Amino acid sequence: MASSPLSFRALFFGATLSIIVASYSAFAGLKVGGVYWPIVTTSLVSLFFLLSLGKTSKQEVSIMQTAGSSGGLLAAGIIFTIPAALMLGISISYMQILIISLVGGILGIIFSYPLRKQLIEREKLPCADGAAAAAVIEAGDAGGKKATTLMYSFGLGAIFSIARDYAHAIPSYANLESLKISAGKIFSVGSSFSLIPLAGGYLIGPRFTTAWFLGAIFTYFVIIPYAITGGMFALKGEVVSAIARPLGVGIVLGAAIVYFLQKGLPMMGRLIDDWGSARTGRMSGIALIVCAGVLSIAFGFSLALSVLAIVGAFAMAYIGARATAEMNVDPMEIFAMLIMIIAKMFLGFEALPLIVLACVVTIAAGMAGDMMQDLKAGFLLGTKLEHQIIAQVVGMAAASLAIGAIVLSIQATYGIGTLDFPAPQAVAIKELVSGQGLESMLEYGMLIGGGLTAIIWFLKPKLGMIAIAFGIGMYVPIELSLPLFIGGLIRLYFDRTKRTEKGRLIAAGAIAGEGLAGVAFALIGFAGILFN
């Protein structure tokens, strides 16, 4: 007889898997500026693990997978925003990160769980990765071939990280003299030589990695030579800081605004209809009041900012859920930037409240997108909605407990906002927060990004987010953009030779292996710093 779907083991091991996914997602996301849908990977791990324990069912596998995948998007919400505070020299504690994570996660779950009936059952939106995960669980893993491929690539990623960061067998851009400072810094040497951008480029695909790389090409072969030959700047880095970064951030913001006008506003009517027919329950209302109160007490939010945080999370969770269901893309940090622009223009808050606001909205939008993937898989597998909600809450809470320690350890041991960990989304948030107004380059970028997005969307709607990738590429180091582009080309080859799924498993395993090893080194290094 199969175990109950909502079993203790499914929730416990799902929560553990969520922490693992959050760990490698944070590490990889800070490197390449993106977190990949973990649902197919967590489905395969859950299937293999529970089958090995025996007496399981596809619904129990779905519960473990639902809990396990939630860590990836929660980690994304944190790493896309919180490093902006660190780069601005603002101190932020583990407890503050924990509170932000829980508030954003709860809001994302509350605002998106009533949407399954409308988006998945009635409209039958695709939720591509969720459908793929259901297919993996439904079919099983005959002979364990897929799990074996995943484990081999995981080992490769871990060995690579050990060889680079512990054995120092692979060269690093970091200063090797740092090894002599203290025993706690033995794991502190990061390196731009990494499998993660290559594997990440494969998972992102050729379309966006090409746009990203073209943005880098434009900066390094057009903007920088023009500025230097004109006698404006002596150093490449100064050109990037003064021109390419605000211009690129402006392009991202302009593209985001047009995206919202084209995709977000038309959804508002549906949002009202969906929520008018949904029964959210009294507990949801109480949870919203508690979340607003926690933000007010922990971060000094005024009533206006608390309301904006709740309303922003509500609107962007819905848009994130629908964008994920329709396009399999959740531009969560872009939603945060829109809410930040509103807050800064009309309410004018200081840096930390703005970053906290951005983080809450980003997490809510990310969790909503993750839920749509999970709920699609659960719907196809016959898993109870209420069981999946419990699993999502458990996985979110587990990842929330871990993510603060992970991010602070990476910051202390490797540094964030560096060549090794450029954190491009957080850089964009920092630029938006720190500017006293919209400087000319940022304004030009917004006009360019908005115009490009409008034109592209008119010609080919499916390519509408290309301008966002181009803008990010403008201010991310080309040392990162090149391997991403190569990874995208490898994906193109695998697509044409019909080996996409095998390549996806290899790429996901390599990211998990290197990311987890990197986090382990960061935690050990951070502990050494604390106790020396």
VEXDREN-2710 file (C-alpha; in Angstrom, 1 decimal):
% VEXDREN-2710
k/r/px/py/pz
1/MET/0.0/0.0/0.0
2/ALA/1.3/3.4/-1.0
3/SER/2.2/6.0/1.6
4/SER/-0.3/8.9/2.2
5/PRO/0.4/11.7/-0.4
6/LEU/0.8/14.3/2.4
7/SER/3.2/12.2/4.4
8/PHE/5.8/13.4/6.9
9/ARG/8.6/12.0/4.8
10/ALA/7.4/13.9/1.7
11/LEU/7.3/17.2/3.6
12/PHE/10.5/16.6/5.5
13/PHE/12.6/15.6/2.5
14/GLY/10.8/18.2/0.4
15/ALA/11.8/20.9/2.9
16/THR/15.4/19.6/2.8
17/LEU/15.4/19.7/-1.0
18/SER/14.1/23.2/-0.9
19/ILE/17.1/24.3/1.2
20/ILE/19.4/22.6/-1.3
21/VAL/17.7/24.2/-4.3
22/ALA/17.8/27.6/-2.5
23/SER/21.5/27.2/-1.9
24/TYR/22.6/26.4/-5.4
25/SER/20.1/28.8/-6.9
26/ALA/21.5/31.7/-4.8
27/PHE/25.1/30.9/-5.7
28/ALA/24.3/30.4/-9.5
29/GLY/21.9/33.4/-9.6
30/LEU/24.5/35.8/-8.2
31/LYS/26.9/34.6/-10.9
32/VAL/24.7/34.7/-14.0
33/GLY/21.8/36.9/-13.1
34/GLY/19.2/34.3/-13.4
35/VAL/17.5/31.4/-11.6
36/TYR/16.1/28.5/-13.6
37/TRP/12.8/26.7/-13.0
38/PRO/13.9/23.8/-10.7
39/ILE/10.7/21.9/-11.0
40/VAL/11.9/19.2/-13.5
41/THR/15.0/18.6/-11.4
42/THR/13.1/18.4/-8.1
43/SER/10.6/16.1/-9.8
44/LEU/13.3/13.7/-10.9
45/VAL/15.0/13.8/-7.5
46/SER/11.7/13.3/-5.6
47/LEU/10.7/10.4/-7.9
48/PHE/14.1/8.6/-7.6
49/PHE/14.2/9.2/-3.8
50/LEU/10.7/8.1/-2.9
51/LEU/10.9/5.1/-5.3
52/SER/14.0/4.0/-3.5
53/LEU/12.1/4.1/-0.2
54/GLY/9.3/2.1/-1.6
55/LYS/5.5/2.2/-1.3
56/THR/5.0/5.6/-2.8
57/SER/2.6/7.2/-5.3
58/LYS/2.8/9.9/-8.0
59/GLN/0.8/12.2/-5.7
60/GLU/3.3/11.8/-2.9
61/VAL/6.1/12.5/-5.3
62/SER/4.2/15.6/-6.4
63/ILE/4.1/16.8/-2.7
64/MET/7.8/16.4/-2.2
65/GLN/8.5/18.1/-5.5
66/THR/6.2/21.0/-4.7
67/ALA/7.9/21.6/-1.4
68/GLY/11.4/21.2/-2.9
69/SER/11.0/23.6/-5.8
70/SER/9.8/26.5/-3.8
71/GLY/13.4/27.3/-2.6
72/GLY/14.6/28.3/-6.0
73/LEU/12.3/31.2/-6.6
74/LEU/12.4/32.4/-3.0
75/ALA/16.2/32.5/-3.3
76/ALA/15.8/34.5/-6.6
77/GLY/13.7/37.1/-4.8
78/ILE/16.4/37.6/-2.2
79/ILE/19.5/37.7/-4.5
80/PHE/17.9/40.0/-7.0
81/THR/17.3/42.7/-4.4
82/ILE/19.0/42.3/-1.0
83/PRO/22.6/42.6/-2.4
84/ALA/21.7/46.1/-3.5
85/ALA/21.7/47.1/0.2
86/LEU/25.0/45.4/0.8
87/MET/26.6/47.2/-2.2
88/LEU/25.3/50.5/-0.8
89/GLY/27.0/49.7/2.5
90/ILE/23.7/49.2/4.3
91/SER/23.9/46.6/7.1
92/ILE/21.2/43.9/6.9
93/SER/20.9/41.0/9.3
94/TYR/20.0/37.4/9.1
95/MET/16.8/38.0/11.0
96/GLN/15.8/40.9/8.7
97/ILE/16.3/38.6/5.7
98/LEU/14.3/35.9/7.3
99/ILE/11.4/38.3/8.0
100/ILE/11.4/39.6/4.4
101/SER/11.5/36.0/3.0
102/LEU/8.5/34.9/5.1
103/VAL/6.4/38.0/4.4
104/GLY/7.1/37.8/0.6
105/GLY/6.6/34.1/0.5
106/ILE/3.3/34.2/2.4
107/LEU/2.0/37.0/0.2
108/GLY/2.9/35.1/-2.9
109/ILE/1.1/32.0/-1.8
110/ILE/-2.0/33.8/-0.5
111/PHE/-2.4/35.8/-3.7
112/SER/-1.8/33.0/-6.2
113/TYR/-3.4/29.8/-4.8
114/PRO/-7.0/30.7/-5.8
115/LEU/-5.9/31.1/-9.4
116/ARG/-5.6/27.4/-10.3
117/LYS/-9.3/27.1/-11.2
118/GLN/-9.1/30.0/-13.6
119/LEU/-5.6/29.7/-15.2
120/ILE/-5.1/26.0/-15.2
121/GLU/-8.5/24.4/-15.1
122/ARG/-10.6/26.8/-17.2
123/GLU/-8.1/28.5/-19.5
124/LYS/-5.8/25.5/-19.6
125/LEU/-2.7/27.7/-19.8
126/PRO/0.4/25.6/-20.7
127/CYS/2.8/26.1/-17.7
128/ALA/5.5/24.4/-19.7
129/ASP/7.9/23.2/-17.0
130/GLY/5.0/22.1/-14.8
131/ALA/3.6/20.0/-17.6
132/ALA/7.1/18.6/-18.2
133/ALA/7.5/17.7/-14.5
134/ALA/4.1/15.9/-14.5
135/ALA/5.3/13.9/-17.5
136/VAL/8.5/12.9/-15.7
137/ILE/6.6/11.7/-12.6
138/GLU/3.9/10.0/-14.7
139/ALA/6.4/8.1/-16.8
140/GLY/8.7/7.2/-14.0
141/ASP/12.5/6.8/-14.5
142/ALA/12.9/3.3/-16.0
143/GLY/16.3/2.0/-15.0
144/GLY/17.2/5.2/-13.2
145/LYS/18.9/6.5/-16.4
146/LYS/17.8/10.1/-15.9
147/ALA/18.7/10.2/-12.3
148/THR/22.1/8.7/-13.1
149/THR/22.8/11.4/-15.7
150/LEU/21.8/14.0/-13.1
151/MET/24.0/12.6/-10.4
152/TYR/27.1/12.3/-12.7
153/SER/26.7/15.9/-13.8
154/PHE/26.2/17.0/-10.1
155/GLY/29.5/15.2/-9.2
156/LEU/31.3/16.9/-12.1
157/GLY/30.1/20.4/-10.9
158/ALA/31.1/19.6/-7.3
159/ILE/34.6/18.3/-8.3
160/PHE/35.1/21.4/-10.5
161/SER/34.3/23.7/-7.6
162/ILE/36.6/21.7/-5.2
163/ALA/39.5/21.8/-7.7
164/ARG/39.1/25.6/-8.2
165/ASP/38.2/26.9/-4.7
166/TYR/40.0/24.4/-2.4
167/ALA/42.8/22.7/-4.4
168/HIS/43.4/25.9/-6.5
169/ALA/44.1/23.7/-9.5
170/ILE/42.1/26.1/-11.7
171/PRO/43.3/29.8/-12.0
172/SER/41.3/32.5/-10.3
173/TYR/40.8/36.2/-10.9
174/ALA/40.7/36.7/-7.2
175/ASN/43.9/37.7/-5.3
176/LEU/45.6/34.5/-4.2
177/GLU/47.4/36.5/-1.4
178/SER/44.1/36.5/0.4
179/LEU/44.8/32.9/1.4
180/LYS/47.5/34.1/3.8
181/ILE/45.2/36.4/5.8
182/SER/43.5/33.8/7.9
183/ALA/42.5/30.1/8.1
184/GLY/38.9/31.2/7.8
185/LYS/39.6/32.5/4.3
186/ILE/40.9/29.2/3.0
187/PHE/37.7/28.9/0.9
188/SER/37.5/32.6/0.0
189/VAL/38.9/32.5/-3.5
190/GLY/36.3/32.7/-6.1
191/SER/36.8/32.4/-9.8
192/SER/35.2/33.6/-13.0
193/PHE/36.2/30.2/-14.5
194/SER/32.9/28.4/-13.8
195/LEU/30.6/25.8/-15.3
196/ILE/27.6/27.8/-14.1
197/PRO/27.4/30.4/-16.9
198/LEU/27.9/27.7/-19.6
199/ALA/25.2/25.5/-18.1
200/GLY/23.0/28.5/-17.4
201/GLY/23.3/29.7/-21.0
202/TYR/22.1/26.2/-22.1
203/LEU/19.0/26.4/-19.8
204/ILE/18.2/30.0/-20.8
205/GLY/18.5/29.1/-24.5
206/PRO/19.9/30.9/-27.6
207/ARG/17.3/33.6/-27.9
208/PHE/18.0/35.5/-24.7
209/THR/21.7/34.7/-24.4
210/THR/22.3/36.1/-27.9
211/ALA/20.5/39.3/-26.9
212/TRP/22.5/39.4/-23.7
213/PHE/25.8/38.9/-25.5
214/LEU/24.9/41.6/-28.1
215/GLY/24.4/44.0/-25.2
216/ALA/27.9/43.2/-24.0
217/ILE/29.3/43.6/-27.5
218/PHE/27.6/47.0/-27.8
219/THR/29.2/48.2/-24.5
220/TYR/32.7/46.8/-25.1
221/PHE/33.1/47.6/-28.8
222/VAL/30.9/50.7/-29.3
223/ILE/30.4/52.6/-26.1
224/ILE/33.8/52.1/-24.5
225/PRO/35.9/52.8/-27.7
226/TYR/33.8/55.9/-28.5
227/ALA/34.2/57.3/-25.0
228/ILE/37.9/56.6/-24.8
229/THR/38.8/58.0/-28.2
230/GLY/36.8/61.1/-27.3
231/GLY/39.0/61.6/-24.3
232/MET/36.1/61.2/-21.9
233/PHE/37.5/58.4/-19.8
234/ALA/40.8/56.8/-19.2
235/LEU/39.7/53.4/-17.9
236/LYS/37.2/50.8/-19.2
237/GLY/35.6/50.5/-15.8
238/GLU/34.8/54.2/-15.5
239/VAL/33.0/54.0/-18.9
240/VAL/30.9/51.1/-17.8
241/SER/30.0/52.8/-14.5
242/ALA/29.3/56.3/-16.0
243/ILE/27.6/55.4/-19.3
244/ALA/26.9/51.7/-19.9
245/ARG/25.4/50.8/-16.5
246/PRO/22.8/53.6/-16.2
247/LEU/22.0/53.2/-20.0
248/GLY/21.6/49.5/-19.6
249/VAL/19.5/49.8/-16.5
250/GLY/17.4/52.4/-18.2
251/ILE/16.8/50.0/-21.1
252/VAL/15.7/47.3/-18.7
253/LEU/13.3/49.8/-16.9
254/GLY/11.9/51.1/-20.2
255/ALA/11.3/47.6/-21.5
256/ALA/9.7/46.7/-18.1
257/ILE/7.3/49.6/-18.3
258/VAL/6.2/48.8/-21.8
259/TYR/5.9/45.1/-20.8
260/PHE/3.6/46.1/-17.9
261/LEU/1.5/48.3/-20.2
262/GLN/1.1/45.6/-22.8
263/LYS/0.8/42.5/-20.6
264/GLY/0.0/43.8/-17.1
265/LEU/-2.8/46.3/-17.5
266/PRO/-5.0/44.0/-19.7
267/MET/-4.7/41.5/-16.9
268/MET/-6.2/43.8/-14.3
269/GLY/-9.7/43.2/-15.4
270/ARG/-9.2/39.4/-15.2
271/LEU/-7.6/39.9/-11.8
272/ILE/-10.7/41.5/-10.4
273/ASP/-12.9/38.9/-12.0
274/ASP/-10.8/36.0/-10.7
275/TRP/-10.6/37.3/-7.2
276/GLY/-14.3/38.2/-7.1
277/SER/-15.1/34.6/-7.6
278/ALA/-12.4/33.2/-5.4
279/ARG/-12.8/32.2/-1.7
280/THR/-9.6/33.3/0.0
281/GLY/-10.9/32.7/3.5
282/ARG/-10.7/34.7/6.7
283/MET/-7.2/33.4/7.5
284/SER/-5.9/35.1/4.3
285/GLY/-7.2/38.5/5.4
286/ILE/-5.7/38.0/8.9
287/ALA/-2.3/37.0/7.3
288/LEU/-2.3/40.2/5.2
289/ILE/-2.8/42.3/8.3
290/VAL/-0.1/40.5/10.1
291/CYS/2.3/40.9/7.1
292/ALA/1.6/44.6/7.0
293/GLY/2.2/44.9/10.8
294/VAL/5.5/43.0/10.6
295/LEU/6.8/45.3/7.9
296/SER/5.8/48.3/10.0
297/ILE/7.5/47.0/13.2
298/ALA/10.6/45.4/11.6
299/PHE/11.5/48.1/9.0
300/GLY/9.5/51.2/10.1
301/PHE/7.1/51.1/7.1
302/SER/4.5/53.8/7.2
303/LEU/0.9/52.9/6.5
304/ALA/1.3/54.2/2.9
305/LEU/4.3/52.0/2.2
306/SER/2.8/48.9/3.9
307/VAL/-0.3/49.3/1.7
308/LEU/1.9/49.7/-1.4
309/ALA/3.8/46.6/-0.4
310/ILE/0.6/44.5/-0.1
311/VAL/-1.1/46.0/-3.2
312/GLY/2.1/45.6/-5.2
313/ALA/2.6/42.0/-4.1
314/PHE/-1.0/41.3/-5.0
315/ALA/-0.9/42.8/-8.5
316/MET/2.6/41.5/-9.4
317/ALA/1.9/38.0/-8.0
318/TYR/-1.1/37.7/-10.3
319/ILE/0.9/39.0/-13.3
320/GLY/3.8/36.7/-12.4
321/ALA/1.5/33.8/-12.2
322/ARG/-0.1/34.5/-15.5
323/ALA/3.1/35.4/-17.3
324/THR/4.6/32.1/-16.1
325/ALA/1.5/30.1/-17.1
326/GLU/1.5/31.7/-20.6
327/MET/5.2/32.2/-21.5
328/ASN/7.2/30.1/-18.9
329/VAL/9.0/33.3/-18.0
330/ASP/8.6/35.2/-14.7
331/PRO/10.4/38.6/-14.9
332/MET/10.0/39.0/-11.2
333/GLU/12.6/41.7/-10.5
334/ILE/11.2/43.8/-13.2
335/PHE/7.9/43.9/-11.3
336/ALA/9.8/45.1/-8.3
337/MET/11.4/48.0/-10.2
338/LEU/8.0/49.2/-11.3
339/ILE/6.7/49.3/-7.8
340/MET/9.9/51.0/-6.7
341/ILE/9.5/53.7/-9.3
342/ILE/6.0/54.4/-8.0
343/ALA/7.2/54.5/-4.4
344/LYS/10.1/56.8/-5.2
345/MET/8.2/59.2/-7.3
346/PHE/5.2/59.6/-5.0
347/LEU/6.4/58.6/-1.5
348/GLY/10.2/59.2/-1.7
349/PHE/11.4/56.6/0.8
350/GLU/15.0/56.0/2.0
351/ALA/17.2/53.2/0.6
352/LEU/16.5/50.3/2.9
353/PRO/12.6/50.6/2.9
354/LEU/12.8/50.8/-0.9
355/ILE/14.9/47.7/-1.2
356/VAL/12.7/45.8/1.3
357/LEU/9.7/46.8/-0.7
358/ALA/11.4/45.5/-3.9
359/CYS/12.3/42.3/-2.2
360/VAL/8.8/41.5/-0.9
361/VAL/7.2/42.2/-4.3
362/THR/9.9/40.2/-6.1
363/ILE/9.5/37.2/-3.8
364/ALA/5.7/37.3/-4.1
365/ALA/5.9/37.4/-8.0
366/GLY/8.5/34.6/-8.0
367/MET/6.5/32.3/-5.6
368/ALA/3.4/32.9/-7.7
369/GLY/5.2/31.7/-10.8
370/ASP/6.6/28.7/-9.0
371/MET/3.1/27.8/-7.7
372/MET/1.6/27.9/-11.2
373/GLN/4.2/25.4/-12.3
374/ASP/3.7/23.2/-9.3
375/LEU/-0.1/23.4/-9.4
376/LYS/-0.1/22.5/-13.1
377/ALA/1.9/19.4/-12.4
378/GLY/-0.3/18.6/-9.4
379/PHE/-3.5/19.1/-11.4
380/LEU/-2.3/16.7/-14.1
381/LEU/-1.3/14.1/-11.5
382/GLY/-4.5/14.4/-9.5
383/THR/-2.8/15.9/-6.4
384/LYS/-5.1/17.8/-4.0
385/LEU/-4.8/21.6/-4.1
386/GLU/-4.9/21.8/-0.3
387/HIS/-2.0/19.3/0.0
388/GLN/0.1/21.3/-2.4
389/ILE/-0.5/24.5/-0.5
390/ILE/0.7/23.0/2.7
391/ALA/3.8/21.6/0.9
392/GLN/4.5/25.1/-0.7
393/VAL/4.3/26.7/2.8
394/VAL/6.7/24.1/4.3
395/GLY/9.2/24.4/1.5
396/MET/9.0/28.2/1.6
397/ALA/9.6/28.3/5.3
398/ALA/12.5/26.0/5.2
399/ALA/14.2/28.0/2.4
400/SER/13.5/31.2/4.4
401/LEU/15.4/29.8/7.4
402/ALA/18.5/29.1/5.2
403/ILE/18.7/31.9/2.6
404/GLY/19.9/34.7/5.0
405/ALA/22.9/32.6/6.1
406/ILE/23.7/31.7/2.5
407/VAL/23.7/35.2/1.1
408/LEU/25.6/36.7/4.0
409/SER/28.2/33.9/3.8
410/ILE/28.7/34.5/0.1
411/GLN/29.0/38.2/0.7
412/ALA/31.6/37.8/3.5
413/THR/33.6/35.1/1.8
414/TYR/33.5/35.9/-1.9
415/GLY/32.0/39.4/-2.1
416/ILE/28.9/40.4/-4.2
417/GLY/29.0/42.9/-7.0
418/THR/32.3/41.6/-8.2
419/LEU/33.6/40.0/-11.3
420/ASP/32.9/36.6/-9.8
421/PHE/29.4/37.5/-8.5
422/PRO/28.2/40.5/-10.5
423/ALA/24.5/40.2/-9.3
424/PRO/23.2/42.2/-12.3
425/GLN/19.6/42.5/-11.0
426/ALA/20.8/43.8/-7.6
427/VAL/23.0/46.3/-9.4
428/ALA/20.0/47.6/-11.3
429/ILE/18.0/47.9/-8.0
430/LYS/21.0/49.7/-6.5
431/GLU/21.2/52.2/-9.4
432/LEU/17.5/52.9/-9.1
433/VAL/17.6/53.4/-5.3
434/SER/20.8/55.5/-5.2
435/GLY/20.0/58.0/-8.0
436/GLN/18.6/61.3/-6.7
437/GLY/16.7/61.6/-9.9
438/LEU/16.6/59.9/-13.3
439/GLU/20.0/60.9/-14.8
440/SER/20.3/61.6/-18.5
441/MET/21.7/58.2/-19.3
442/LEU/19.0/56.4/-17.4
443/GLU/16.4/58.5/-19.1
444/TYR/17.9/57.8/-22.6
445/GLY/18.0/54.1/-21.7
446/MET/14.3/54.1/-20.7
447/LEU/13.3/55.7/-24.0
448/ILE/15.5/53.2/-25.9
449/GLY/14.2/50.2/-24.0
450/GLY/10.6/51.2/-24.2
451/GLY/10.8/51.9/-27.9
452/LEU/12.7/48.7/-28.7
453/THR/10.2/46.6/-26.7
454/ALA/7.2/48.3/-28.3
455/ILE/8.6/47.7/-31.8
456/ILE/9.7/44.1/-31.2
457/TRP/6.4/43.3/-29.6
458/PHE/4.5/44.7/-32.5
459/LEU/6.6/42.7/-35.0
460/LYS/6.8/39.5/-33.0
461/PRO/5.1/39.4/-29.6
462/LYS/7.0/36.3/-28.4
463/LEU/10.3/38.3/-28.6
464/GLY/9.0/41.2/-26.5
465/MET/11.4/40.6/-23.6
466/ILE/14.5/40.6/-25.7
467/ALA/15.3/44.3/-24.9
468/ILE/15.5/43.4/-21.2
469/ALA/18.2/40.8/-21.9
470/PHE/20.1/43.3/-24.1
471/GLY/20.0/45.9/-21.4
472/ILE/21.3/43.5/-18.7
473/GLY/24.1/42.5/-21.1
474/MET/25.3/46.1/-21.4
475/TYR/26.4/46.3/-17.7
476/VAL/27.3/42.7/-16.9
477/PRO/31.0/41.8/-17.4
478/ILE/31.7/40.3/-20.9
479/GLU/33.6/37.5/-19.1
480/LEU/30.2/36.3/-18.0
481/SER/28.3/37.1/-21.2
482/LEU/30.6/35.1/-23.4
483/PRO/30.1/31.7/-21.7
484/LEU/26.4/32.3/-21.4
485/PHE/26.3/32.9/-25.2
486/ILE/28.3/29.7/-25.8
487/GLY/25.9/27.8/-23.6
488/GLY/23.0/29.1/-25.7
489/LEU/24.7/27.9/-28.8
490/ILE/25.2/24.5/-27.3
491/ARG/21.5/24.4/-26.5
492/LEU/20.7/25.3/-30.2
493/TYR/22.8/22.3/-31.3
494/PHE/21.1/20.0/-28.8
495/ASP/17.7/21.2/-29.8
496/ARG/18.5/20.4/-33.5
497/THR/19.8/17.0/-32.6
498/LYS/16.8/16.2/-30.4
499/ARG/18.8/15.8/-27.2
500/THR/17.4/18.8/-25.3
501/GLU/16.2/16.9/-22.3
502/LYS/19.5/15.1/-21.7
503/GLY/21.4/18.4/-22.0
504/ARG/18.9/20.0/-19.5
505/LEU/19.7/17.3/-16.9
506/ILE/23.5/17.7/-17.4
507/ALA/23.2/21.5/-17.1
508/ALA/21.0/21.4/-14.1
509/GLY/23.2/18.9/-12.3
510/ALA/26.4/20.9/-13.0
511/ILE/24.8/24.0/-11.6
512/ALA/23.6/22.2/-8.5
513/GLY/27.0/20.5/-7.9
514/GLU/29.1/23.6/-8.3
515/GLY/26.6/25.8/-6.5
516/LEU/26.3/23.6/-3.5
517/ALA/30.0/23.1/-3.2
518/GLY/30.5/26.9/-3.5
519/VAL/27.9/27.5/-0.8
520/ALA/29.6/25.0/1.5
521/PHE/32.9/26.7/1.0
522/ALA/31.3/30.1/1.7
523/LEU/29.7/28.8/4.9
524/ILE/33.0/27.4/6.1
525/GLY/34.9/30.5/5.2
526/PHE/32.2/32.7/6.9
527/ALA/32.5/30.6/10.1
528/GLY/36.3/31.0/10.0
529/ILE/35.9/34.8/9.7
530/LEU/33.4/34.9/12.6
531/PHE/35.6/32.8/15.0
532/ASN/39.0/34.2/14.2
END
